[in-house]
């Protein structure tokens, strides 16, 4: 049985193969730098040195040049006198914490060992050592960070709660509006967080009955039993409809807390200063439409229905494309207006059927990949057009 050839496949078949087979695979070829870290003694005695081992591996399918990992010891730790860090690849600067690795081919890795000792006069419950990398071609950022804790006692738990929120409400013609937000609470610490709760408040109080919705939520507070290390939870916030016939603004505060030691409290609160424009008439395409978009943060309804969450990376990529490109032209703003007027009922149908969600995800994949990898998309498109051109030329030659 012969293999697939350009003649047997045909122009349409060849284009389909590239679009639905080679396109996603070739376009997504990229390095993926994954970091891991461990410590040999998690609860050291007074004056006892420890060793941090950091491993950087390329688990992607393309080589990564100029790989750099940052791992500067926290102020509570220092390299003991007479000892030095060791790495089997590249160089490490203990002053800056920069580990310059160089090139990592797919399937290869490098190791860094840093000796340390507690130098804080009074040891805190948690001392966190963090390693991070940020390669320009690495789009899989979930594994670009690794950390471990040195604890004062075995009973100490170390967590790092983070709360973020973005607006999902839209405005209609008239003077009535409703606020709604998508909220994400995550734990980036090495231990699971217990007795986690999230509160919200507004100043001044404008939106009536502004509240969390969902299980374990009551009014302006949501309570979680635990939030595991690396886990996140999504919440929804909404209000009742209210009249708004004048320009004003409201400040919303989201705050997360836990009964465990949070070693980084700077990200426990998230503040949004929300403008509330007076909307008493329909807004034309070129009549302040960009201000309404930026103020309201319209949701990508169909993409959210397909992927299941407004915080899903594919949805975020599409939303960024809308903000960076579509809303900067009259045609783009017209498309946005049309989309957000007619897409919500379509999205509702998609959300109710898994097969429709799968189909929409398949249709959106080439677009999302093209947005994430524009240069490779252009090259691949040129290849497709060249193949089609060859096929047309061969057909004309035989005619």
Secondary structure, 3 states (H helix, E strand, C coil): CCCCCHHHHHHHHHHHHHHHHHHHHHHCCCCCEEEEEEECCCCCCCCCCEEEEEEEEECCCCCEEEEEEECCCCCCEECCCCCCCEECCCEEECCCCEEEEEEECCCCEEEEEEEEEECCCCCCCEEEEEEEECCCCCCCHHHCEEEEEEECCCCCCEECEEEEEEECCCCCCCCEECCEEEEEEEECCCCCEEEEEEEEEEECCCCCCCEEECCCEECCEEEEEEECCCCEEEEEEECCCEECCCCEEEEEEEEEECCCEECCHHHCEEEEEEEECCCCCCCCCCCCHHHHHHHHCCCCHHHHHHHCCCCCHHHHHHHHHHHHCHHHCHHHHHHHHHHHHHHHHHHHHHHHCHHHHHHHHHHHHHHHHHHHCHHHHHHHHHHHHHHHHHHHHHHHHHC
